[in-house]
Amino acid sequence: MYKFMPLNAQESIRLFSWYAFGKEQPSEDHKNLSENVILHCKEIPLDLKVLGSSLCDRSIEVWECALRKLKAIPDNKILEKLKISYDLLPDDDVQNLYLDIVCFFVGKDKDYVVTILDGCGFSQ
């Protein structure tokens, strides 16, 4: 089993903010929500990156909904926390495309994946 060191509070806010806002600190209107997301991610880098990316450019209502879901998940259920980002994908087609990519293209070069998906009628 891999043991990792969680990030400290300052590192967590910086990592999350880069993915959620493209800068080192959250915007003032998202500061409290960001701190709560980080608190419930338990400073786990993967959770912070994935949820930050998923919440980027989303409305406050989406943030609040994601936070409610996050609060309901026990700390040791990391995959359930990551599933929140999957649930935030816009529709079933995008979710299915995501599943295709993670099932069939793990470890493949990005250009290769894009070429295959373009050939199947998906555009960038």
N, C-alpha and C positions, 0 to 999 in steps of 0.2 A: 504494500500500500504506500502511495506517495504522500509524504507529509510536506505541507507547504507552510510558509509563514504568511499570515494575513498582513495586509498593508496597515500602516497606522492611519489615523484619521485624516491627516493632511495629504498623504499619498492617495488615499481613497477618494477624497473630494477632487483631487487633481485628475486622477485617471477617469473617474466617472464624468467629470465636466468636459474633458477632451472629447469623449464619445458623444455626450448629450448636447454639448453647446459649441464644440470646436475651440474652446479656450480653457484656461486653467481654473476658473471659478464659475459657479452657476450665476445666471442672471438673478437680479434681486427678487423678481417675482417667482422664481423657481428655487430659491435658496432653501426654504423650509422643506419643500417636497424632496429636493435632492438629498438633504441631510437624513430624511426619513428613509428614502430608498437605500442609501448607504448603510444606515443602521440595520436594516433588515437583510442586507446582503452580507452582513458580518465581515465586511472588508475583504471579500473573496474576489480577486481580480477578474476572473472569468464572468462572474455574475455582474460586476460593475461595468465591464466592457459591453456585454451583450444587452443588458437592460438600458445602459446609456445610449447605445446605438438605436435601440428600438424606440426610445422615447424622444429621440432627436426630432425637432420640428413638430411635435405633437401638442395638442391642446392641453390645457390644465386639467380638463375633465378626463382625458385619457391617462394622464399622469396619476390622478387621484384613483381612478379605477385600477390601474396597475398596482398602486401602493396598497389598496384594500386587498387585492389578491395576494400580494407579497406578504402582508401581515398575517394572513391566514395559513401560511405554509410554515411548518416547523423548520427550525434552523438547519437540521441535518438533511433536508430534502432539496439538494442543490438542483437536481434535474427538474423538479417541479417548479423551482424558481425560474430556471431557464425557459421552461415551457411558456411562461408569460410572454416572452418575446415572440414566440411562435404564434401564440394566440393574437398578438397585435398585428400580424400580417393582414393586409387589407381584405383578402377574400380567399375562398377555397382554391382558386386557380393558383394564386401565389403560394399558398401553403403546400399544394401538391408539387409545384415546381421546386420549392425549397426541399421537400422530401426526396424528389428525384435527384437533385444535386448532391445531397448528403449521402444518399444510398449508392449512387453510381459513379460519382466523380471525386471521391475522397482521394487526395494526393495527386490529382491531375493538374496539369498546367492550366491556368486561367484562360489563356488564348484557345486552348483545345476545347475547353468546356463551352466557351462562347461560340466557337465555330459549330459545334454539335447542336447547341441550342438554337442558333440562327438557322441551321439546316432543318430544324423541326418547326420553324415558324415563330420562334420567340425572338424578339429583338431587344437590344440593350435599351 
